[in-house]
Amino acid sequence: MAVSMDDDVPLILTLDDSGSSASAPLDELDREELPNENGGSYDVVNDASSPTAGDCCAQQSSARHNWEMNYQEAAIYLQEGENNDKFFTHPKNAKALAAYLFAHNHLFYLMELSTALLLLLLSLCEAPAVPMLRLGIFVHATLELFALIVVVFELSMKMRWLGFQTFIRHKRTMVKTCVLFVQFIEAIVVLVRQTSHVRITRALRCIFLVDCRYCGAVRRNLRQIFQSLPPFIDILLLLLFFMVIFAILGFYLFSPNHSDPYFNTLENSLVNLFVLLTTSNFPDVMMPSYARNPWSCVFFIVYLSIELYFIMNLLLAVVFDTFNDIEKRKFKSLLLHKRTAIQHAYRLLVTKQRPSGISFKHFEGLLRFYKPRMCARERYLTFKALNQSNTPLVSLKDFYNFYEVVGLKWKAKRNREHWFDDLPRTAFLIFKGSTLFSWQHWFCYGLFPRFPDTVVAVNGIWILVETFMLQGGNFFSRNVPWSYIVFLTIYGVELLLKTTGLGPVEYLSSGWNLFDFSVTLFAFLGLMALAFNMEPFYFIVVLRPLQLLRLFKLKKRYRNVLDTMFELFPRMASLGLTLLIFYYCFAIVGMEFFAGVVYPNCCNTSTVADSYRWVNHTVGNKTVVEEGYYYLNNFDNILNSFVTLFELTVVNDWYIIMEGVTSQTTHWSRLYFMIFYIVTMVVMTIIVAFILDAFVFRMNYTRKNQDSEEDNGIVLEKEISKEEVIGIIELYKRISAATETAQLQKIVLQMDKYGQMSAVFLGRRSRTKSDLSMKMYEEEIQEWYEEHSRKEESQTPLQEPASASSSSLKPLSLRQRSQTVI
Amino acid sequence: MAVSMDDDVPLILTLDDSGSSASAPLDELDREELPNENGGSYDVVNDASSPTAGDCCAQQSSARHNWEMNYQEAAIYLQEGENNDKFFTHPKNAKALAAYLFAHNHLFYLMELSTALLLLLLSLCEAPAVPMLRLGIFVHATLELFALIVVVFELSMKMRWLGFQTFIRHKRTMVKTCVLFVQFIEAIVVLVRQTSHVRITRALRCIFLVDCRYCGAVRRNLRQIFQSLPPFIDILLLLLFFMVIFAILGFYLFSPNHSDPYFNTLENSLVNLFVLLTTSNFPDVMMPSYARNPWSCVFFIVYLSIELYFIMNLLLAVVFDTFNDIEKRKFKSLLLHKRTAIQHAYRLLVTKQRPSGISFKHFEGLLRFYKPRMCARERYLTFKALNQSNTPLVSLKDFYNFYEVVGLKWKAKRNREHWFDDLPRTAFLIFKGSTLFSWQHWFCYGLFPRFPDTVVAVNGIWILVETFMLQGGNFFSRNVPWSYIVFLTIYGVELLLKTTGLGPVEYLSSGWNLFDFSVTLFAFLGLMALAFNMEPFYFIVVLRPLQLLRLFKLKKRYRNVLDTMFELFPRMASLGLTLLIFYYCFAIVGMEFFAGVVYPNCCNTSTVADSYRWVNHTVGNKTVVEEGYYYLNNFDNILNSFVTLFELTVVNDWYIIMEGVTSQTTHWSRLYFMIFYIVTMVVMTIIVAFILDAFVFRMNYTRKNQDSEEDNGIVLEKEISKEEVIGIIELYKRISAATETAQLQKIVLQMDKYGQMSAVFLGRRSRTKSDLSMKMYEEEIQEWYEEHSRKEESQTPLQEPASASSSSLKPLSLRQRSQTVI
């Protein structure tokens, strides 16, 4: 019995089990179809100390246990490969594994995220608080302490998993620890003194958010920003240098003109040229000197041409270039990292006797840990999709495609005519009838293929004309306009016809249909709101013009643009979040220094006094309010600060905000605004570079694959025969996995019902940037792989101990100690 | 004799000379070393009707003449290839040739250019004239008529050269003719009525400038702009579409607020969102609604995020992508056009007997027409550089490199120690002494390699501090500051040492040294101005800070940036000129409609009245002038219009100018400003795309050639032996070209002096974008060539008559008729 088990011994256990490997290799699938007396020992595994098992059984269950450990470790490797976690953070022993498993699930991640968000949101309630959300110092300080303690707990789990040595070496974690320490002390100080002091360090709270597992994209963005920084700074220096030269020149040229307030000192000259760089004060800064001597405009034209039109674009070019380069290198390193992860996992999954591949049994074991939610059918299909050869084993070469295949969603290929064939009889007949109608509808499409689009266009023009006719006032007090009802009816009918024709699932799987659906739904809700006079929902009616967006389906370029937009969306969102994190830091700093410094009529000594004016004077018998409004752009609470910072980002007239604040504080306040400008310039340039890169990349891609038809993602087709399914059922029965067996039996029943001997399944997933890159760099990738394997080979004598310590030696120790812990 | 001449009969004369080609092929160089009784018949060629030649001589001179014709036509082909002139404009007969030659020299080009400039500059003096340049209507209309008549003359020459058929088919020329016609009529009308009417057509005068030979780059830019337009317009529509949607939404949301003047009608809503797209009215447009409800900022943030940060960047991406694509296609078509031109020229230069290559004699004949200024030595070196094989003939394959080689400037490689070795004895000794000192200087550099840079840096800081200490007033009334003299002395000494060390020519051949030199010279002139109190030259002193630019030599990235800047300069200048042409059109239109509409205190009814205010009131005993200055941004004459248009290009606060003009005219004036915004947006986007493309291209190039050393252009080395030179002298003697012979003899003398048997020459030229592209697309170019030749081959049966008509038949007719004309 023990000998027959040898066949199933993991390769990397060879070191201690080397004596008992004498059995002849047998085809595993054949063997597994033999009745297996040990069926059910999988269940015992989690409780290895169970005293009921005999000696032989114990040995066998220990082998099983070893396998379970291997599956788990392989799954961890694959996860690390996917998340780009470095392998030196790989859990090294059973205690670490327990901590690792504890710290790597969505509950823990959610806790991390919510703690971070809580800490960030505290600034809504702290000292310069949003009026409605103001909390007592005791309350918010206690909340903060609580959140910080949770963070301490998270960090201690992380330390348990990483070990002290690795923990110390992990930079991000160390920074987090330091920040945590500082925050802790400050929170306690606040609690003790019962008053908030100047706490700029609150700006560092962002690091808790950045460190969240879910914010990996933000971390990548930040890394990319920092990597793009050196060339950026070089060009920035060039920019500042020219600015200084022109400031000196401007000072010499224009300071003799006493009516020119912009160049009367060198400092003013510098500040105004900095503002001029953003064009924010443009014609104004030129006007006094231009009025005196028309030729002085040459100075400004030359300055703007050099700084704004040349160097600023140069900045973009340099960042774009660096960005391109970084993207490619990142893709390369990610690809190679994944490859290494796959190699590690592979080594843990092959058996000692047949090191040429992974059998389904072990692959299934891996997937149970890697993707617990996957059903038995999908596991087998994934295995089949990976297995390019006809042998029952997946070789390393095939296994390299793991990440591409594992994401596929498998569905049986429909060989029925309609989606409602499975529904009960009455429903079937109703839908059948509506489909007949729907076919007429399609026919109608054939005659007037642009009919729905024409309706949308007419609707658009209608809305435009209708709105043009209105002259202010409250638009919602009247009755529901009949045009609204007519168009809504047409949309509703179209939606119904399409849904019945395609089936709700397929209908909603297209983004455009989803959009149609939601727009029509909103319009309907708007109608309801109008009909029942529910005022708070009027905003829905206002969204009506968004229907016009449908027109953009018509042209291929727009479809491309919008598709790219959707593809870019996650990345854009992460960039937006990155920007928000910068905003948060600056908002905190701004609030600490500038809260309450601007108010109506505050800046009468400055040149921008008009913008802050709020006069309420009487002309004749009418009260006229003269409002400059700019006092609204303040740092009085975090929401106001965000709006103010957005205004600073848009750049126009930002100097009014700057001058207002400066006139109420010191000259040094300008530094805050200038640094903010430069930081947002960096982030914005990177966003522009990103959009440029993504679009140019995609356009190149479409140009390269012009002949290949348009497809909506990756599709793979696999056929499985009844015998195969029955074979797998046997396998699952042996390990008494009841749910899996039931799932698979359903497939067999299905096949029997339709009298088929095999079923075809389609695997589908959307195309990612990585897929595009794979295709674009096809040739280079081969070179990278070769280079990588060459490097590995040449490093083998050196790296062997290291790789052994991370992949074969440590799992051993993990395995040895696991029995005592789990 | 006639038989021996056959050896030298052009290939493409085969058709009529086919009877007499029976002689055995002889090596031409050998033959030409035989004494040639017909030496000097070259001189007779230009006067073929000379009655002194006998029958035999006449036949021979007619053969010579044929050769001359062939040389000229080949040179024309090569010029057409270089200038990307289509071959259908190739002169077809002797009359056309005469006209072609007349219309293709710098005198004619200059005439074209000056006429066009005269016409453009006339707008300085016409109706809304610059005050100082105002001319009577009679004067400027006469001037205009004169210029137009010159244009008529130019066009008639062009028609003579092209022939009526081609002339009609040439679009640009036809448009020019129409514009000319209209201008003519209008000029006469003005003369007759003695008053200027609304002449918007003056905006079309630009076409005369665009059509100039020297403005080829502008034409290319315009073409590129028009080619980028379709995708641009697509995205623009998307932009405008979102604008309309948001305008409707904004109108619904904000028009109930009566204190919000920005959204009270749909038109205002649209206009303000258009302005918001340029961010020009940003926080202001939001303020009234923000004051009422803080959440209304969401509308503006969403609008700006979609329109400004997404779609505008998308616009850049699309233009950049199209631009990239167009650049590559343009490069390809230019390359293939040049190749075809070379093929045409080659066919005209090979002899009937030896169609495998061109001999030096014929190559020399070609160069005499193609580059008349080239000296004999350079002609031979070019020939040698082309000739890759060791045969005396240049094959077609070698001849393909013609354009790369012909631009090289040849210089003897110095084998002397110092540049002043050739100077008289005393001068030699002086320079020798200074060089010894200079070597010490270099040694000093070795010890303090950064010494001059440190001086510049110290000087920079000094200037900054000095300026910071000054507090307004007149800075030039004092004495010359001693620091000025100290630094100038250091720079002067450095300059002297470097010049003596390297020699003036080599010193000034480096751009950086040239820059150093001119900066030091300017500083010296400034010192003179200060010392002798010459006030008008004070501006030179002001330029002192520019010296700091030297610091940018230090870092490689800056050197790269600045080098690229210099490389880009011609192209940038042409883009700037293109922009100016658009400015001119808009300036004329603006002047016709808006001249004199804005003046101080003009726009009291508009929302921007403050900016146009000019109040002179007394507070206490002081007169306070409140000036809005914006009335200076008017269209009162063309110079003012240009400044105003520049302000509109910079975009900030452009709506103040727009609203000012609108309040004095009609709502439709806004169209002018909006169209101008869109046009400049197109041009600016293209400029950005161009800068991006150029820099990214160059950076890719440097990345690709990282290992190859930095070189300043293309360098080629060729050795020629004394025998070769003597051989060529013989050749020239035979055709009695005295100057060439003298030049070559000087080389022989030089060689004798130094006792050398051969001399080495270096050919050098700066690297152009085309060279970079050649290297970047290396592999693709081969494909293009193959594809091109395959296409030609497959088209041979079809194309033969066409190519024959353009390359072999037409030259024949040209030759047949030439004797009667020239």
Interface residues (C-beta under 8 A of the other chain):
Chain A: P231 D234 I235 L238 F241 V244 I245 I248 L249 F251 Y252 L253 S255 P256 H258 S259 N264 T265 L266 T279 S280 N281 F282 P283 D284 M287 P288 Y290 A291 P294 C297 I301 L304 L308 Y309 F310 N313 L314 L316 A317 V318 F320 D321 N324 D325 I463 L464 T467 F468 L470 Q471 G472 G473 N474 F475 F539 V541 V542 L543 P545 L546 L548 L549 L551 F552 K555 R557 Y558 V561 M565 M572 D610 V625 E627 Y629 Y630 L632 N633 L639 N640 V643 F646 E647 V650 V651 N652 D653 I656 I657 M684 I687 V688 I691 L692 A694 F695 V696 M699 N700 R703
Chain B: P231 D234 I235 L238 F241 V244 I245 I248 L249 F251 Y252 L253 S255 P256 H258 S259 N264 T265 L266 T279 S280 N281 F282 P283 D284 M287 P288 Y290 A291 P294 C297 I301 L304 L308 Y309 F310 N313 L314 L316 A317 V318 F320 D321 N324 D325 I463 L464 T467 F468 L470 Q471 G472 G473 N474 F475 V541 V542 L543 P545 L546 L548 L549 L551 F552 K555 R557 Y558 V561 M565 M572 D610 V625 E627 Y629 Y630 L632 N633 L639 N640 V643 F646 E647 V650 V651 N652 D653 I656 I657 M684 I687 V688 I691 L692 A694 F695 V696 M699 N700 R703
